[in-house]
Amino acid sequence: MNSFRKRITSRCESAAAFVLVLGLLLAVAGCGALQNDANVPLPNYPPQLVTECYLEDGQVPRLAVTESVPYLNNNQAPPAGSQAIALPNGQRVLLPTDVTVTLILADGSRRNLPFQPGVDARTNRFYTHGGGPALVAPPGATFALEVRDQRGRTVTGTATVPTRVPIDSVDFEFNQLTGANRKAYLLTNFRDPPGVGNYYRLLVHKSNVRTLAEVDYDVQDRFNDGRPFTLGTGYDFASQDTLIATLYHLDPAYYQFRASTNEAINANGNPFAQPSSIRSTVQGGLGVFTVLSYDRRQVILP
């Protein structure tokens, strides 16, 4: 009797396995029948002027003027009046060659910035236009920018110099581990000026500010108005590291621009993320025009 039951059970298991395999085969075959390739027409966005300009007190003004390209560019030929170039990082951009750039200084005088592409040795940024005497940019001074090309496109913007917020101190502390696992965190301390609406960016570099930052994030004073701030890092640094903390005081438009670019980067290629548009600080095109105001401290870990 037990042997009969075993034979019945074995046959039932074999039948179940057959049905399962058959179902999988039918499912796979059905997938091919359900597949339907669709051609989705993409809107034709005309190229726009893209301006990236960061003025600084005591520095020669420089900026980059490029041209936007479709997301799926496929290395199309550049339009008339532009040429495609490869930046030092390998990125391909469209460079307009028929652009006139004018910087309106705080006293109302106008300065034309000639076309002279290069890489700023101090910041490692690519630029297309710049030159002239170093800027005098005290807190509260307002500058304006005009970018025009021969195709009728115009980009304008204004920027006011934020007040410099000094770093009070830079502290560090090591964990209790030993050897290669002994690491330190860094604390950057400052006091927020009274009045909600202050925005900050903290950068921490190792040895050289021209390299990629080890730490880079933005904060605002919505919940800490007029009080001491402490911005920290993880246990990321080792003994003998030379650390450079830079605290930027951002104007609101530049803070929103940075937030929107970070959102767009995070959404790129993520099917579950909400698409994000760039909130430019200029009108008539894309990009940013701002004046940087910052304080910097250096510390060498023992």
C-alpha positions as CSV (number, residue, x, y, z in Angstrom):
1,M,0.0,0.0,0.0
2,N,2.8,2.4,0.9
3,S,4.5,1.6,-2.4
4,F,1.3,2.4,-4.3
5,R,1.0,5.7,-2.6
6,K,4.6,6.5,-3.5
7,R,4.0,5.7,-7.1
8,I,0.9,8.0,-7.1
9,T,2.8,10.8,-5.4
10,S,5.6,10.5,-7.9
11,R,3.3,10.7,-10.8
12,C,1.5,13.7,-9.4
13,E,4.8,15.5,-8.8
14,S,5.9,14.7,-12.4
15,A,2.6,16.0,-13.8
16,A,2.9,19.1,-11.7
17,A,6.4,19.7,-12.9
18,F,5.3,19.2,-16.5
19,V,2.5,21.7,-16.0
20,L,4.9,24.2,-14.4
21,V,7.4,23.9,-17.3
22,L,4.7,24.1,-19.8
23,G,3.3,27.3,-18.2
24,L,6.7,28.9,-18.2
25,L,7.2,28.0,-21.8
26,L,3.8,29.5,-22.7
27,A,4.6,32.6,-20.6
28,V,7.9,33.1,-22.4
29,A,6.2,32.6,-25.8
30,G,3.5,35.0,-24.8
31,C,6.0,37.7,-23.9
32,G,7.2,37.8,-27.5
33,A,3.6,38.3,-28.6
34,L,3.0,41.1,-26.1
35,Q,6.2,43.0,-27.1
36,N,5.4,46.1,-29.2
37,D,8.1,48.5,-30.3
38,A,6.9,52.1,-30.3
39,N,8.6,55.1,-31.8
40,V,8.0,58.1,-29.4
41,P,8.5,61.4,-31.2
42,L,10.7,63.8,-29.2
43,P,10.0,67.5,-29.2
44,N,12.4,69.6,-31.1
45,Y,13.9,72.1,-28.6
46,P,15.8,74.9,-30.2
47,P,19.4,75.3,-28.8
48,Q,19.7,78.0,-26.1
49,L,22.6,80.0,-24.8
50,V,24.0,78.6,-21.6
51,T,25.9,81.0,-19.3
52,E,28.1,80.1,-16.3
53,C,29.6,83.0,-14.5
54,Y,31.0,83.2,-10.9
55,L,32.4,86.6,-10.1
56,E,34.7,87.1,-7.1
57,D,36.1,90.2,-5.4
58,G,39.7,90.7,-6.3
59,Q,39.6,88.4,-9.3
60,V,39.6,88.9,-13.1
61,P,36.0,88.3,-14.4
62,R,35.6,85.2,-16.5
63,L,32.6,83.1,-17.7
64,A,31.7,80.3,-20.1
65,V,29.1,80.7,-22.8
66,T,28.0,77.4,-24.4
67,E,24.9,76.1,-26.2
68,S,22.4,73.6,-25.1
69,V,22.1,70.3,-27.0
70,P,19.2,67.7,-27.1
71,Y,19.4,65.0,-24.5
72,L,19.8,62.4,-27.3
73,N,22.2,64.4,-29.4
74,N,23.8,61.5,-31.3
75,N,26.7,63.8,-32.2
76,Q,24.7,65.9,-34.6
77,A,26.4,68.6,-36.6
78,P,26.6,71.9,-34.8
79,P,24.3,74.7,-36.1
80,A,25.7,77.7,-38.0
81,G,27.5,80.1,-35.7
82,S,28.7,77.3,-33.3
83,Q,31.4,74.8,-33.1
84,A,31.7,71.5,-31.1
85,I,34.7,71.2,-28.7
86,A,35.8,68.7,-26.1
87,L,36.5,70.0,-22.6
88,P,39.5,68.7,-20.6
89,N,37.1,66.3,-18.8
90,G,36.0,64.8,-22.1
91,Q,32.6,66.4,-22.2
92,R,31.5,67.6,-25.6
93,V,29.8,71.1,-25.7
94,L,28.6,73.5,-28.4
95,L,30.6,76.7,-28.3
96,P,28.9,79.7,-29.9
97,T,31.4,81.8,-31.9
98,D,29.3,84.9,-32.5
99,V,28.7,86.0,-28.9
100,T,29.3,89.4,-27.4
101,V,29.6,89.6,-23.6
102,T,29.2,92.8,-21.5
103,L,29.6,93.0,-17.8
104,I,27.9,96.0,-16.1
105,L,29.8,97.0,-13.0
106,A,28.4,98.2,-9.7
107,D,29.1,101.8,-10.7
108,G,27.1,101.4,-13.9
109,S,30.2,101.3,-16.2
110,R,30.2,98.7,-19.0
111,R,33.1,96.3,-19.6
112,N,33.2,94.1,-22.7
113,L,34.7,90.7,-22.1
114,P,36.6,89.4,-25.1
115,F,36.5,85.9,-26.5
116,Q,39.6,84.0,-25.2
117,P,38.9,80.4,-24.3
118,G,41.0,78.8,-21.6
119,V,41.1,77.0,-18.2
120,D,41.4,79.1,-15.1
121,A,44.5,77.8,-13.3
122,R,43.2,78.9,-9.9
123,T,39.7,77.2,-10.1
124,N,40.3,74.7,-12.9
125,R,37.1,76.0,-14.6
126,F,36.8,76.3,-18.4
127,Y,35.9,79.8,-19.7
128,T,35.2,81.3,-23.0
129,H,35.2,85.1,-22.2
130,G,37.0,87.3,-19.7
131,G,39.8,89.7,-19.0
132,G,40.5,93.2,-17.7
133,P,41.3,94.4,-14.2
134,A,40.3,92.5,-11.1
135,L,36.8,93.2,-9.8
136,V,36.1,95.3,-6.7
137,A,33.0,93.6,-5.3
138,P,32.1,94.8,-1.8
139,P,29.0,93.2,0.0
140,G,25.8,94.7,-1.4
141,A,27.2,95.7,-4.7
142,T,25.1,94.6,-7.7
143,F,26.4,93.5,-11.1
144,A,24.6,92.8,-14.4
145,L,25.4,90.7,-17.4
146,E,24.4,90.8,-21.1
147,V,25.2,88.0,-23.5
148,R,24.1,88.5,-27.2
149,D,24.7,86.6,-30.4
150,Q,24.1,87.4,-34.0
151,R,21.1,85.1,-34.2
152,G,19.0,87.4,-32.0
153,R,19.4,85.5,-28.7
154,T,20.0,87.5,-25.5
155,V,20.7,86.3,-22.0
156,T,20.7,88.8,-19.1
157,G,21.1,88.6,-15.3
158,T,21.9,90.5,-12.2
159,A,23.7,89.4,-9.0
160,T,24.3,91.1,-5.7
161,V,27.3,90.3,-3.5
162,P,26.4,88.4,-0.3
163,T,28.0,89.4,3.0
164,R,30.9,87.2,4.0
165,V,30.1,84.9,6.9
166,P,33.3,84.1,8.8
167,I,34.2,80.6,10.0
168,D,34.7,80.8,13.8
169,S,36.6,77.6,14.1
170,V,37.4,74.2,12.5
171,D,37.5,71.3,14.9
172,F,38.2,67.6,14.5
173,E,38.1,64.4,16.5
174,F,39.4,60.9,15.9
175,N,37.6,57.7,16.5
176,Q,38.9,55.1,19.0
177,L,40.2,52.7,16.3
178,T,43.8,52.0,15.5
179,G,46.0,51.7,12.4
180,A,44.4,52.3,9.0
181,N,40.9,52.4,10.6
182,R,41.8,55.5,12.8
183,K,39.8,58.3,11.1
184,A,38.7,61.8,12.1
185,Y,35.6,63.9,11.4
186,L,35.7,67.7,10.8
187,L,33.4,70.3,12.3
188,T,33.1,73.8,10.8
189,N,31.6,76.3,13.2
190,F,30.1,79.7,12.4
191,R,27.3,82.0,13.4
192,D,24.3,82.7,11.2
193,P,23.4,86.4,10.8
194,P,19.8,87.2,12.1
195,G,17.1,87.0,9.5
196,V,15.7,83.9,7.8
197,G,16.9,83.5,4.2
198,N,20.6,82.7,4.5
199,Y,22.0,79.8,2.5
200,Y,25.3,78.1,2.7
201,R,27.5,75.7,0.9
202,L,30.3,73.8,2.6
203,L,33.2,72.3,0.7
204,V,36.0,70.3,2.3
205,H,39.1,69.5,0.1
206,K,42.2,67.5,0.8
207,S,45.4,69.5,0.1
208,N,44.2,71.4,-2.9
209,V,41.0,73.3,-3.7
210,R,41.4,72.6,-7.4
211,T,40.6,68.9,-6.9
212,L,37.2,67.3,-6.4
213,A,35.8,68.1,-3.0
214,E,35.6,65.3,-0.4
215,V,32.5,67.0,1.1
216,D,30.0,69.2,-0.7
217,Y,26.5,70.1,0.6
218,D,24.1,73.0,1.0
219,V,22.1,74.1,4.1
220,Q,19.8,76.9,5.0
221,D,19.0,78.7,8.2
222,R,15.2,78.1,8.3
223,F,15.4,76.3,11.7
224,N,18.6,77.9,13.0
225,D,18.1,81.6,12.4
226,G,20.7,83.9,14.1
227,R,22.2,81.0,16.0
228,P,25.6,79.1,15.9
229,F,25.9,76.6,13.1
230,T,28.1,73.4,13.2
231,L,28.5,71.6,9.9
232,G,30.1,68.2,10.2
233,T,31.5,65.3,8.1
234,G,31.8,61.6,8.6
235,Y,34.9,59.8,9.8
236,D,36.5,60.3,6.4
237,F,40.0,61.7,7.1
238,A,43.3,60.2,8.3
239,S,46.3,61.4,10.2
240,Q,48.5,64.0,8.3
241,D,45.7,64.9,6.0
242,T,45.6,68.6,5.1
243,L,42.0,69.7,5.1
244,I,40.6,72.9,3.6
245,A,37.1,74.0,4.7
246,T,35.4,76.6,2.5
247,L,32.1,78.2,3.7
248,Y,30.1,80.0,0.9
249,H,27.3,82.4,1.7
250,L,24.9,81.9,-1.2
251,D,22.3,84.3,-2.6
252,P,18.8,82.7,-2.8
253,A,18.7,82.4,-6.6
254,Y,22.0,80.6,-6.7
255,Y,20.9,78.2,-3.9
256,Q,17.8,77.4,-5.9
257,F,19.9,76.8,-9.0
258,R,22.1,74.4,-7.2
259,A,19.1,72.6,-5.7
260,S,17.5,72.2,-9.1
261,T,20.7,70.9,-10.7
262,N,21.2,68.3,-8.0
263,E,17.6,67.2,-8.4
264,A,18.1,66.9,-12.2
265,I,21.3,64.8,-11.7
266,N,19.5,62.5,-9.2
267,A,16.5,62.1,-11.6
268,N,18.6,61.3,-14.7
269,G,18.2,57.7,-15.6
270,N,16.0,57.0,-12.5
271,P,12.5,55.7,-13.7
272,F,11.0,56.3,-10.2
273,A,12.2,60.0,-9.9
274,Q,10.2,63.0,-10.8
275,P,11.8,64.9,-13.8
276,S,13.3,68.2,-12.7
277,S,13.9,71.4,-14.6
278,I,16.8,73.7,-14.0
279,R,15.9,77.0,-12.2
280,S,18.4,79.3,-13.9
281,T,19.4,82.7,-12.4
282,V,19.5,84.3,-15.8
283,Q,16.7,85.3,-18.3
284,G,16.5,84.4,-21.9
285,G,18.6,81.3,-21.7
286,L,20.0,78.8,-19.2
287,G,22.7,78.9,-16.5
288,V,23.9,80.9,-13.6
289,F,25.3,84.4,-12.9
290,T,26.3,85.0,-9.3
291,V,29.0,86.5,-7.1
292,L,30.9,84.2,-4.7
293,S,31.4,85.2,-1.1
294,Y,33.3,82.8,1.2
295,D,35.6,82.2,4.1
296,R,38.3,79.5,4.2
297,R,40.2,77.7,6.9
298,Q,43.0,75.0,6.7
299,V,43.9,72.4,9.3
300,I,46.5,69.6,9.3
301,L,45.4,66.5,11.2
302,P,48.0,65.3,13.7
